[in-house]
Amino acid sequence: MTEHQSCVGLNLTASKLQFVEIEKESDNLLVSNFGQVFISPAIYFDEQNELQILEQLQASFDELRIRKQIKSSTVSFTLPPELFITIQLPYDSNLNQTELREEFNWEISQLYPFISVEELAIKFYELDSSFLPGDNNALVVALNKKYLPLIKKFCLHNNLTPKLVDNASITANNFINSLYINKTPITIHIFNSRSSATLFINISSKPAFVKVFPKNAGNYINKISEEISNKNITTVTNTSHLVAVISGDDLDSELVAEIGRGTELVFEKFNPFDALKIKPDFQDNEITLDNFSSFVSSAGIASRFN
């Protein structure tokens, strides 16, 4: 008998709670439900304590359940990129996993002396070696552990089983890469969020360069353009076999056009529902096609069954 699995991907931003519910039968993934509610007033993660954030998350989820019939009890979460430290670091390939983690912990403690490493949950990913100096570089991503018990409390209160917690931008990029395997050698992806934009350059469906551009640090579009114009990058990206996509929140046509003008690339908004089939009996009149690209993170985390 074919095993039936399902998972809800919840994407929490400062102003929205989004979800995508996916069912898996054999190797087939089907979107059975998706939607969103707006959070007002917005969440200020740096200023509010965990109890306040939990109360806003619960109120939003209650509203979501009133409007949408969510069936699955297994839930994975994506959180805003602004809550994470995201950096590229070189490493010694002779180190084992424990030694690598210790090395990255030390590097973070030097770069962020005001943050206790013991308070961070840290993951790292090997990067393609085409851009950065040296043969071995890693993308290191760290989240304050205080958000993990918050999610656990939320799940216990709602009789949900937590599965994964990840960075919304990393999740979106991994999902996009999974769809471009063996299709295009270079993918440039920009993930837009409330407070930052994250640039990913992927080679053969593997991240090779990742950089976060805070929006409070000046004209981030100019800075992204300067980064893409870097000689090391143009040497690799100067090819006709290149796809440029953008995903995330608040992707109005003017912003997409401005990024295109600045980078001299034609960016297309990535629609996760072009890649994932929606069940024929599902109907939704609330979300317009123009806003589908904001569901990449929730679709991506819900799709991770392995």
N, C-alpha and C positions, 0 to 999 in steps of 0.2 A: 504493500500500500504506500502511495506517495505521501511523504510527510508534509503537512501544511504548517507553515510558520508565518508569523506576522510581527510587525514592529512599528511603533510610532516614533517618528523623529520630531523632537521639539526644539525649535530654534528660538532662544530668548535674546531679544535685543533690548535696548533702553526703552523703546516705544512700542514694541510688538511682541506677541507670542504667536509663533507660526507652527503648524504641524503638517506632516505628511505621513499617512498610514499606508504601509506597503505589505502586501501578502506575497509569500513565496511558495510556489509549488514546483517541485523538481528544481530546474534552473530558471524558471520563469518568474519575473517580478512584475507585480501588478499594483498600481496605485488605486487603493480602494476609497481614499478619502483625503482631503486636504483643506486647509482654511487658516484663518488668522483672526486675532482680535487686537485692538490697539490698547496700549497701556497708558493711562492718564491719571495722575501726572506721570511723567517719564521716570524711569529708575535712574538714580545717580549712584552707580556702583561704588564710587570712591567715597561718597559722603554718607550713604545709608548703611545701617548695620544689617546683619544677616536676617534678623527677624523682620525688619521692614521689607527687605527684598522678598522674603518668603511669603509675606502677606500679599504683596502685589502679584507675585507669581500665582498664588492660589486663587486670588480673585479673578485673574485673567483666565486661568484654566477652568474655573467654574463657569465663566461666561462662554468659553469655548465649548464646553460639554452641553450647555443649554442649546447652543446653535448647531452643533455637530454631534453625530452619534459615533463616538470613538469606541471601537470594539476591543482592540488589542490591549493587554495589560503589560506588555513589554515596551519599555520606553528608553530611548537614547537621546542625549542632549547635546546641542551645540551652544556655546557661549560666545559673546562678542570678542573679537580679536584684541580689543583694548584691555581685557582682563589678563592677557598672557604676555609674558616676555617671549619674544621671538627673535632669535639671533642665529647667525651662521658662525661656526667655530671650526678651526682645523683640529685634527686629532691624529694620534699615532696608531697606526693599524696593528701594532704589536700589543696594544693594551686589550685586556679582556673586558667583558661588559661591566663588571664591578669597578675596574680601574677607570674605564671611560666615564662612568657616572660620577666617580669621585673627581675626575679631571674637569668635567663640565660644571659640577657643583662649585669647584674652586674658581673657575672662570666667571661664573655668575656672581659669586661673592665679591670678586674684584671689580666687575663692571657695575654691580648694583649693591654697594656696601650698606645701603640703608634698608635692604631687604634680607631677612633671615632665610638662608637656603633651606633650613629645616621646615619652614612653613610652605615650601613649594613642592608640587607634584610635577616631576620633570619627565619628558619624553624626548627622544631624539631620533632623527631619520638621516640616513646616508644620502648625500647629494651627488648628482652627476658631477664628474670632475672637469667638465669642459670650460668652465668660467673661472673659478676661483684658483688662486695660487696653491700649489701642492696637489698631491694625489688624493688626499682624504679630507673631506669637509662634511660637516653634519649640520642639519637644521635642528636647533635645540629650542624646545617649546616648554614653558613653565607656567603653571597656574597655582595661585594661592589655594592651599588645601581647604580653606574655610568654606569654599563653595561646594565641596563634596558632601559633607554632612548636611548642608542645606538641601541638596538634591535628594539625599537619602530620606530626610524628614518629609519632604514633599511627597516622595513615592510611597512611604509608609502610610501617610495620611490618606492617600488616594488609592490604596491597594494596588500599586503599580510595582513592577519589577524593573529596577534600573539596570541598564546594560552597559552603555558607553557614555563618556563625557569627553567632548573634544572642542577644539578651536573651530569656530564657524568658517574661517577663511581656509584653514588647512583641509577641513572636511570637504569644502566646495572644490578645492583644487584637486584633491585625491579622486573625487567623484568624476570630475572632468577628465582627468588623466586616464581613468579606467575605461572611459568611452572612446578615447583616441588611440588606444593601443594598436600599433601597426597601421595607423591611418595617416599620421602626419608627424614629421620629425621634430618640428618646433611648435610649441604652443605658448603664447604669451597670454597670461590671465591676470586681470586686475579685479580684486575683490573690494567692493566699496562698502564701508560701514559708517556709522554716525560720526565717529571720531578719527577714523584713519582709512587709508587705502593701502592694500597689500599687493605688491607686484610679484608675480610668479613667472619665471621663465623655465619651461619644461622641455627637456630634450628626450625624445623617445619615451614619452609618457612618464618621465621621472624628473622631479624638481632639480634644477641645477643652480638656480639663483632665486632667493626670496628676500624681500626687503619691505618693511612696514614704514609708511609715510604718515606721521601724525598730522592731522589737519590744522592743529593749533600752532604749527611751526612754520607757517607761511604758505606760499603758493605750492601746494603739494603736486598739482598737475605739472608745473614747470620742473619740479624736482624729479618726477617720474620720467618726464621727457628727457631730461639730462642723463638719467641713469640708463635709459634705453639707447641713448646716443653714444654711450661709452664705447670706446673702440673694441674692447674685449667682447662686448655684447653684440655690436653690429657685425663683427666678424662671423659670429655664429648665426645671427638672425637674418643676415642678408641673403635670403633664399625665397624663392617663390612658393616653397612648400611650408608656409607658415600660416597658422591660424591665430587670430587675436580675438579673445572673448572677454566679456565683462559680466560680473554677477554681483549679487548683494542687494543692498537697500538703496532706495532713493535714486534710481537710475532714470531720471528724466532724459528726454531726447537731447536737450541742450548740454547736459553734463557729458553724455556719451560723445556728442559731436565735438565738445571742447577737448576731451581727452584724445580724440582722433586727430584733431588739428595739432595738438601739442606734440604728439608722438609720431605723427605722419603715418599712422596705421589705421586701418578700418576695423574698428571693434564692433562685434555683434553681441547683443545681449544673449546670454546662454539660457536656453529654456530646458529645464530638466525633464519636462513632460514630452519633449520630442524624443528623448531616449528611453523613458519609462512609459509603458502603456498604461492608460487609465481604463479602469473597468467600465464596460459599456453602460452599466446601469447607474454610474455616478454622474450626478449633475450638480453644477455649482454656478450660480449667477452673480456671486459676490466678487470673485477675483477675476480681473480682466487679464487678457493675454499679455498685455504690456507689463504686468507685475509678476509674471511667472518666474522671472529670473531671480527674484528674491527668495524663492523656495529651494535653491540649489543646496544649501546647507542641510535643511531638514530632510530633503529627499536623499542626500548623500549619506547622512548618518543612519537613516531608516533602512538603507539598502545594504548595510554592512551586517550580513548574517553570519559570516565566518569569524 
